[in-house]
Amino acid sequence: MWRIERIELENFRSYKGRHVVSLGDVNILWGRIGAGKTSLLYAVEYALYGRQLEVKERVAKLLDLINVEAHEMRVSLVLSDGGRLLEIERRLGRRGDEKIVVRINGEELRGREAERRLEELLGADEDIYERLIYISHRTLEGFIYGTSQKRSLTVDRLFGIDVIDSVVRVVSSVEKSLLAKAEELRGRLAAYEKYKEVIRRYGGFAGVKKRLEDLTKEVETLEEREAALSRDAEDLARKRAEHLAKLREHESMLLEYYKTRSELEVLESATEGGTYDLSTVEKLRDALREAVEEFEHVVGEELAEKLSKAGDVESLSIAMMDAYNALSRLQNELEAQIAEAKKLYEQYSARVRKIDEEIAEARDRLRRLEKYYARFKELQKTIQSVDSARASLAELRRQIQTLEREVSYSSALRVVALYAAETGAEKCPICGAPVRKEDLLRRVEEVEARHGTLIKEVEELKERASQLEKAVEEAEALSGEVAEYLAVKTRLEELETEREEAAKKALQAEKSLKQLEKKTERLRLLLARVDRRTISDTLAKYGRAVRIRELRKRLREIEDSLKRIGITSDVISIDVNWREVVEELEKTSRRLAEAYRERALLEEVVREVGENAEALKKKLDNALYAYGKLQEVKAKLELAKINARARLLEVARSRFNEVFTSLYRYGDIVRVDADLEQRRGFYDFHAITPSGDRYGISKLSDGQRLSIALALALALRDIARINLGFVIFDEPIPYVDVNIRRAFAEVVKALASRFQIVVATQSREFAEMIKEAVPNALLFKVDKKESSEAVVES
């Protein structure tokens, strides 16, 4: 089975730059929260599968695996299996580009071929990896501390059966929606039968909807028409009565009158009732000229001159079209400039935001480092500098050595003098010179006095040396934080200067952008009112308006002539108009009443039916069919779940007890019976003692439950025939007492004979327990300053 030889990280999560971590048979990673332990474990999973648990659960994005200061990261994982070596290398860039290279005994594969071969070699997908290889405290706590239901969920997850529950929940939700939809469709089909004749009359339900749309528009038109005709009929009824003679005498003048009036009515109908204002074309000309003059430095001066001098319709049309085309091109150019200005502004703004984040981070780091810097400054007041303090310490130690030699000499001299005095020696035992006892005793007193003084001086110097040594050690310990504090402070000043410059540039870009937007907005508003069709229509109306003005003038002249001879338009048209209006009003009112009744009926049909019968029946059949199939699926899933539980438990039971007894060697439990309580779907675990007594899992210690949980996971590993020969424990038993930790350390010791072990913990005490149980284990200290780093402790 494959074991991990080496992990290489380059700009992966908290690991900045390149890092190489070589693993042994048992490996312990310890360090504070956030130091980078879990990042190492995530690197293994990412190398194997190109994904990671937090990414899979959508807690994080794949690009979050790249160190925040890098544009690309790399993970290389070297595995061994006997004489075979397998190297997996993955790269990921900020743009989402991924690369994989797999090397197996000199053969190099890339891309999809590499992924396919890697899947064959590992023999375990990422789901199996997260259930049986990467074991976190969540998995173990669910078994150790959970209720029977929670414990069963944990076992189901180890078995992979929890996937069935997820599918059943989705199926039930869809089932409920299908029932509601079926009831709605039955109601619509009943309504369809009620209105079957009405629907058939219009050629089907689509015809009903189309007729309803047409009726709605027709009713609006008829209502407006009826109101207008009513007003006209009332006016004409008052005026109708008197005049019908005098017409034949001036027939030629009347023919010209009717001809002129007819032409005028045609032109006025083409110009929206003859309300066209001749000043409209001048307003349009002025608007275009003002815009051209505003931008004449871009479009040129000749356009404004052509607009001003154009006198006839043709020249005015050409000048307006030229001006419009030039302004349209200018608008496109201004919009391109705005896009560029926005891009520049967003770049500067993004830089300011990025700098603000870095400033906030730097200030936070300064606040955390200030206490170390303040303590260092206090020490400086005492020792001046570390170098001078070391020199003083060396001098004190030299003085102590000198005094200690003097103490030893005086002590030896005292012993010799006392010996000579007590033995009554007449000669000095050392030099052979004659001596007297009184002189010897006096010399002993002098030596004893000097000896006491020397000892006192030695003790004082040692006390001073101890205090100075402690101060130097503390100053040296703080040197790293002090250096980081000064570096962060310098960086903060640089960032603040850089932010000020970026903010100024962003402000300048914003001003430029606003100026461009104001100009473009004015131009846009003009071109929203004016286009080629507007110009063409305006000039056409202008030509018609000139003709209308001429016709109106001639019509007034004819009307004046007719009035002088006693003939007015009212005399000719009042009676005819009145009869026509009354007849049209009656027809309109009848049609409007019919439309009201028809519209109400069709609105009711559309509201209650909604679709044609075939579509409704097909949807109902589909909904009921799908509902029936989902019920069958649910039943089959539940049966599959029961059978899978029983089968997997039966297959795992024998191997489970072999693994448990190899892990748990205390003798008070000889085996564990694992059964399935089918009615509630719970797993029952009973410990069997040498005397045959049975104890439920709730009566077992946490250490015993831990051994059962691990035995079950490892038994399933054997059944699954996984090619990965390592087990990873990520903070496996937090917040437990020392006895459980020791039990876990013994479990690791037992597992080490079969698997490569990796344990990550933030407890130094726990790490040392495992190291004590497995002396050859590698103990890695994981720490983080500028970057995370894992170093083997001796």
N, C-alpha and C positions, 0 to 999 in steps of 0.2 A: 504493500500500500504506500501511497505517496506521503512523504513527510516534508516539512518545510525546512530548507537549508538556509535560505537568505531572503530578506525583504529589502528592496531598494526603493526609496521614496525620493521624489524630486518635485518640490513645490506642491505637495499633497496636503490639503487642509492646513493644519497648524505647523507642518514641517516645511520650513523655508530653505531652499537650496537642496542639495543632495545629501541623503542619509542612507547608511547601510547598516542593517541589523541582522546579525547571524544568530540562528537559534540552535539550541541543543535539544536533548530529549525532554527535559522539563524546564519551562521558562516562566519566570514570574515577573510581571510588569507592575511596578508600584509607583505612585506619584499622586499629587493632589488633583482635585477636580479641575478639568480643563488643561491638564499638562500635555495630553496627547496620547494617552494609552489606547483609548477607543479608536483613535485615528489609525493606529497601527493595525488594529483588528479589522477596521473597515477596508484598509488597503488590501488585506488578504482576500476579502469577499469581492472587492472591485476587480482585482486581478483575475480571479477565477471566473466571474460572471459578467463583468462590465457594468454591474449595478451595485446597489448597496441598500440595506434595509430601510433607512430613512427616506431615500429617494423612491424606493418601491412603495412605501406608505404615504408618499407625497408630503412628508414633513419638510423635505428639502429638495432642491433641484440638483441635477447631476453636475451643473457648472459650479455649485457651491463646494465641490471637492477640490477645486483649484485654489491654491493659496491666493489671498486677496491682493498680494503685491506681484503676482505673476500672470503671464498670459497663457501658459501651458503647463500641464503637470504630467508626470510619468510615474508609473508603478511597475516594478519588475519583481516577479516572484519566482524563486528557484526551488523546485521540488526534486526529491530523489526517491527512487524505489529500487533498492538493491544496486545494480550497476547502471540503472537508467537515470538520466538527468532530464528534467523538463523545466524549461524557462518560459515564463509568460510575461510579455511586456505590453502594457497598454499606455497610450498617450491620449490626452484630451486637451483641446484648445478652447479659448474663450468663444470662438465662433461655432462651437459645437462639433468640430471635426474630430473624429475618433479614429485611432489606428491600433491594430493588434498584431503582434508578432509572436508566434509559438515556435520554440526550438526544441526538438526532441532527438537526442543523440545525433546532433549534427544536421538533421533535416530542419529546414526553415519553412514555415507556412505563414500566410498572411490572410487578412480579411475573412470572408465567409468560410473558406476552407480551414483556416486556423480555428474558428469557432466550432466547426463541426468536429474536427479532430480532438479538440480540447474536451468537448462533451463526451466523446467516446472514452477518452483517457480517464476522466474523473469519475464517471459512473454515478453521478449525483447532480441533480439540478439544484437551483438556488432555493427551492422550497424545502427539499431534504436537508440542504446545508443549514438553513435557519432553524430546522426542527431538531436535527440530530448531531450537528457538528458545532455550530455556534450556539452555545448554551448560556443564556443570560439569567439574571436573578428573577426576571418575570416568569420564566418557565418553571424554575425550581420552587419559587414562592407559591405559585398556583397549586403545586402538589403538596408542599410542606404545610402551608398555613391555610389553605382554602377549605371551604365546605365540601361536602360530597359532590354537589353539583359543579363547583368550581374545579375540584380535582378531576372530575370526569371530563370537563372541557379541556383540561391540560392533557389528559391521556388521549382524548380524541385528536388534539392537535399533534401529539407525538405520532399517532397512527396516521395522521393525514385525513381523518374522517370529518374534521370541522368544515371542510370544503362543502360537504353534502348539506350541512345546516344552512350555510350561506345561500346555496342554491334553492333550498326549500323556502327560505324567507322571501327570496325574489319571486318564486313561483306563486306563493300565497298572495303577495301584493298584486301581481298581474291578474290572478284569479278573481280578486275582489273587484278590480276595475272592469273585468269582462262581464261580471254579473250586472253591475250598474249599467253598463253599455247595452246589454241585452234587454233590460227592462225599458230603457229609453226607446230602443228600436221597436219593441212590441207596441208601445204607445203610438209611435208614428205610423206603424202599419195599420192599426185600428183607425186612425184618422184618415189614412189613404182610402180605406174601404168606404168611409163616410162620404168622402168627396170624389168618389171614383168617376161619376158622370161629369162633374165639373172639369176634372183633369182631362178626361177623354175629349171633351168639347174643344179644348185648346191644343190638342195633339200631343199631350203628355205634360209632365211636370215642368220640363224646360220651357215649353210654350207658355205655361202659366206664369213663370217668372219673367219671361220676356214681355208678355202682355201687361203685367203689373208695372214694369218699368215704363212702358209706353204710356199707360194710363196716367201715371203720376205726372208725367210731363204734360200730357194733354189737359188734365184738370187745371193745372196752373195757368196754361194758356187760355182756356175757356173762361176761367174766373176773371182774368184781366179783360178779356174781350167782352164779357157780359156787363161789367161795370162801365166800360167805355160806351157801349151801345145804349145803355140805359140813360146816361147823361145826354148823349146826342139826340135820342128820341124825345126826351123832354124839351130840349131846346127847339127842335124843329116843329114840334106840335104847337108851340106858342106862335111861331112865325108863319105857319102854313095858313093860307086862306085866300089871298086877294088877287095876285097879279098873274095873268096868263095871256095877254093880248100883244101888242106892239112888237113882235119879234120878226115877222116876215119882212117888214119894210126895210130893215138894215142887215140883210142876210150876209153880204160880203164882209162887212166889218165883224160880224159875229164869227164867221168862219176863221178869219185871221185871229180873233180872240181865242177861239178854242184850240187852234193850232199852236199858238204861242203858249197858252196855258198847259197844253198837253206836254210840250217839250220841257217846260219849266218843271212840271210835276215829275217827269222821268228823271231829270237831272237832280232835283231835290231829293227824290227817293234814293238816288245813288250816293248822295252826300248826307245821309242820315237826317232826312227831313228838311234839308236846306239850312241847317244851323251852322254851317262851316264859317269860321271867322277868317277873313282874308289876312289878318295879322299873324295867323299861325305859322305861315311859311317864313315870315320875318323873324318870329321868335325862334324858329328852328335855325334859320341862318345865323342869328345873333349868338345862339348857344354854341353852334359849331365854331363860329369865328372867335369867341372868347376862349374856347378850349384850345384852338390852334394857336392863338396869340400867347396863351400861358405857356405852351410848350414849343414856341417857335424856335428856340435854340436847338431843338431836336428835329422837328418836322420841317423847318424852313419858313421864311417870311412870305414866300410867293403864294402859299395857300390862303392866308388871311386876305391878301390883296385880291385874289381871284374871287373869293366869296363876296367881298365888298363891291366889286365892280360888275358882277353878273347881273344883267338886266332882264333877259328873257328866260323862259322856262328851260330851254335846252342848256344854255351856258350855266344857269344856276344848278341844274341837275348834275352836270359834270363836276362843277366846283364842290358841291355837297358830297358827291360820291368820293372824290379824291380826298377831301378832308376826313370823311368817315374811315376810309381805308388806312390813312396815315395814323389816325387816332387808335384804330384797332390794333395796328402793329405796335404802337407805343404802349398800349395796355399790356400786351403780351410781354414786352420788354420789361415794363415796370413790375409785373408779377414775377418774372424770373429774378429781378433784383431783390424783390421782397423775400422770395424763397431763399436766396443766398444770404440776405441780411438776417433772416430768422435762424438759418443754420448757424451763422456766426454767433448770434446772440445766445442760442441754446448751448453752443459749445462753451462760451464764456460762463454762462449761468451754471452749466453742469460742473465746470471747473471750480466755480465758487462753492457750490454745494459739496463737492468732493473735499475741497480744502477745509470747509466748515466741519465736516465729519472728522478729518484728520486733526483739526485743532481741538475739537471736543475730546477726541481720544487722547491727544497729547496732554491736555489739561487734566484729564482723569488720571493719566499715568503720573503726572507731576504730583497730584494730590496724594496718590498712593505712596509715592517715593519721598514726600516731604519729611515724614517722620524720621526716615533713615538719614536723610541729609542733615536734618536738625541735630540728630544725635552725633553725627560725624563732626559737625561744627563744634559741639560741646567738647568732644574728645580732643579736637585740635587746640582748644584753649588750654588743655592740660598738657598735651604731649607735643604741641607745635606742629610736628609732622611725624609720619611713620618712620622715616629714615633717621631723624634726630632721636626719636624715642628708642629705636633699635640701638643706636650708638650709645645712648645713656644706659640702656639695659646691659649692653656688653661691658661697659665700664663698671657697672655695679657688680656683675658676675666676676669680673677680674678682681675687684676689691674683696669680694666675698672669698674667693680662692686664696688670696694673700692672707686674709685674716684667719681663715681656717687652717692654713699652714702654721701661722703663729700660734693658734690655739693648740694644735697638735704638738708643736715644739715645747710650749710652756707646760703642757700636760706631761710630756715625757721628762722634762727637766725636773718637774715636781716629784715624779715617781723616783727618779734617781737620787734626788736629794733626800727624800724621806727614807729611802733604802739605806743610804749611807749613814744617816743619823740614827736609824733604828739598829743597825748592825754594829755601830761604833767604829766604823771604818776610819782609819787614819789617813788614807789616801783616796783621792777621787777615783771612782770606778771607771771613769771615761779617760781622763788625761794622766792619772797617776800622781798628780800634785798633792802635797800634804794639805789636809783640811782639818777644821775643828768642828765639833758638834754644834757649838753656839752659832758659828757662821752658817752651817748647813740649815739650822732651824730658821735663822733670819732669812735665808735665801728662799726657803719654802714659803714663808709668809709673803715675800715680795712676788714670788711666782703666782701664788694663789690669788693675790689681789689683781695682778695683771691678767690672769686667766679669766676671772669673772668679767672684767671690763671688755676683754676681747669677745667673749661669748655674747655679751649684750649688744656690742657693735655688729657682730655677725647676724644676730636675729633682726636688728633694725634694718640692716642692708637687705636681708632676705625679704622682709615685709615690703620694703620699697620696690624691690625687684619684682615681687609677685603682683603688686598693684600695677606697675608699669607694664608687665607682661600681659595682664588682662586687658589693659587699655589698648595695647598694640594689636592683640588678637581681635578685639572688637572692631577696631578701626580697619584692620585688614578684611574682616568679614563684611564690613559695610562698603568696602571700596567699589564692589560691583554695582550696588544700588546707587552710590554717589556718582559713579561714571555715567550710569544710565540716566540719572536725574539731570546732570549737566548736558548730556547729549539731547535729551528730550526738550530741555529748556531752550537750547540753541535752535533745535528744529522748530519749536513753537514760534520763536521770533521770525524765523525764515518763512514759516507758513503764513503768519500774520502779514508780513510784507508782500508775499506772493498774492494773498487774498485781496489786499488793497489794490494791487495792480490789475488783477483779474476783474474785480468789481468795477473799476474805472472803465476798463474795456467793454464790459457788459453794458454799462450805462451808456457809453458812446454808441454801441451797436443798437441799443434800444431806441435812442433818440433818432438815429438814422432810419431805423425800421418804421417808427411812427411817422416820420416825415414822408417816407415812401408810401405808407399806407394811406395817409391823408390825400396825397396827390392821386393815388390809384382809385381811392374811393370816389373822389369827385369825378374822375374820368369814367369810372364804372357806372355811376348814377346817370351820367349823360348818355353813355352807350346802352344803358338799360332802357332808356326812353327812345333812343334813336338807333335804327339799323337801316340796312339797305331798303327793306320793304317799307319802313316808315317814311324814308325820304321819297321813295317812288310814289307811295300813296298820297303823301302830302302835296307833292308837285301835281299829281293827277287831279286831286281835289282843288288845288289852286287854279288849274286850267278850267275845271268845271265851274268854280266859283265866279271866275271872270265872265263866263258865258251866262251864268244865272243872273249876275248883276245886270247884264245887257237885256236879258229877257224880262226881268222884273221892271226895268225902266220902260220897255216897250209895252208891257202889259198894263202898267199904270196909265200910259198915254191913251191906250185903247179904252180902258175903263173910264177915263175922264170924258172921252168922246161919247161913250154910251150913256153915261150919266146925264150929259147935257141934253140928250134926246129922250131921257126918261127910262132907260133900260139898265137894270142892275143885275148882277149875277144871282142875287136872291130870287128875283122874279122868275128866272129860268129853272133854278135847281131845287128850290125848297120842297115842292111837292114830291118830286121824284126821290129826293134824298130821304124824306120822311118815310115813304112806303118801303124803300129798301132797308132802312135802318130797323123799322118795326119787324119786318119779316125775318131779317137776320137775327134780331134779338130773340124772337120766339124759337127759332131753330137752335140758337146757342143754348138757351135755357133748357130745352128738352134734352139736348145732348149732354149737358152738364149733369142733369139729374141721373141719366142712365150711367154716366161714368162714375158717379159717386157710389151707386149700388154695386156696380161691377167691381170697383176697386176694393170696397169693403169685403166682398166675398173672396176675392183673390188673396188679400192680405191674410185672411183667416186660414186659407188653405196653405199658404207658404209657411205661416207661423207654426201650424200644428203638424204638417207633413214633413217638410224640409227637403225631401229627395223623391225620386221616382221609386215605384214599388220594387222593381227588380234589384235596384241597388240596396234598398232597405232589407229585403229578404236575404240577399247575398251576405250583407254585413251581419245580420242576425245569425244566419247559419254558420258563418265563420266564427262569430263570437262564441256560440254554443259549442261548436266543434272544438275550438281552442280550449274552452273551459273544461270539456270532457277530457281532452288530451292532457291538460295540466293536472286534473285529478288523478289520472292514471300515472303521470310522471311522479306526482307527490307520493302516491302509494308505493311505486317502485323504488323511489329514493329512500323512503322510510325502511322498506324491506332490505334494500341494499345496505343501508346504514346498520341495521340489526345484524345482517349476515356478515358484513365486514368486521363489525366489532367482535362478534363471536369467533370468526375465522382468524382474525389477527391475534386475538387474545390466546386462542388455542395454539397458534404457531409460535407465539412469543413466550408462552408460559414456561416451557422446559428450559429454553436458553436464558430466560429471565432469571430463574432460580440459580442457574450455574454462575451467571455474572454476579448475582446478589451475594452468594456465599463466598465468591472470590473477593468481593469488596468488603463485606461485613464478616469479620472473623472473631467475633467476641464469644460465640457459642451459645448465647441465650436465645437466638433465633436460628432454627435449622433450615427453614424454608418460608416462602411467602406464597399463599394461595391467592390467585387473582381470578375473580369471577365477575360475571355481568348480571346485574339485576334488571331484567328486560323490561319490566313494567314501567319503571321510572327512568330507565336508561342510564343508571349509575353503575360505576365499577366498584366492586367490593374487594378490598385488600385485607387479608388476615395473616398475621405473623404466627407461625407454629413454633412452640417451644420444644426442647428435647423431650419433655414429658407428654407432649401431645396437646397442650392447652392452646386455644386460639384467642388472639387479641386483635380487635379491630384497629384500623390505622389511627383512629382518634386517640387511642391509648398509648401510642408509640411516641418516643422522643423525636425531636426535630432531626437529630443526627440519623436516627433509624429511617425516618421518612426520606431524608436526603439520599441515603443509600438505595432505597427502593426506587426513587425517581431516576437516579443515575443508572441503576441496573436496567430499568425498563428502556431508557433511551439507548443504552449501549446494546441491549439485546435486539432492539429494532434496527440498529446499525448493522449488526451481523446478518440479520434477515435480509436487509436491503442490499447487501453485498456492495457496500460503498468502497471505492478505491482510495478514499482519503483516509490516511492513517493518523490523523491528529484530531484532538478535541480542544475547543477554545471555550474558556469560562470567562465571561465578562461580568465582573463584580458579582460572583455567584451567590454569596450569602451576606448581604449587608445587614447591619443592625441586629446581629445575633450575639449571644454570649460566647465566652472563650471556649467552652466545652464543644459547642457546635463547630467552631473554627478548627479545633484540634481534630474532631471527627472528619471534617472535610480534608484536612491535611493528610490523614491516614488514607482516605479514599483516593487522593491524588497519588500517593505512594503506591497503592495497589494498581491504579490505572497505568502508571508509568511503565509497567512491564509489558503492556500491550499497545499503548498509544503514545504518540508525542503529545505533550500537554502544554498549553499556554493558559496562564491565569493572569487576569488583570484586576488589580485592587488598589484602592486609595489608602489602605491600612498598612502601615509599615509593620505593625505587630503581626498581622495575618500573614504577610509576605514572609516574615522571619520564621513563623510556625511551619510553613510549607518547606522553607529552606532547611529547617532543622529535621523535618521528616524525610526530605530527599536531599542529602548533602551535596550531591553533584548537580543540583539544579542551578540554572543561570538566573541570577537576580539582577534585573534591569531597573535602574532608577530613571524614571521619565520626568523630565523637568522642562519648563518653558520660560524663556526670556524673550529674546527677539524671535526665536524659533523653538519649537519642541525638539527634544533630543533624548534618545534612549542610550544609556551608558551602563555597561556591566559593572556591578560593584564587586570588589574583591572580598 
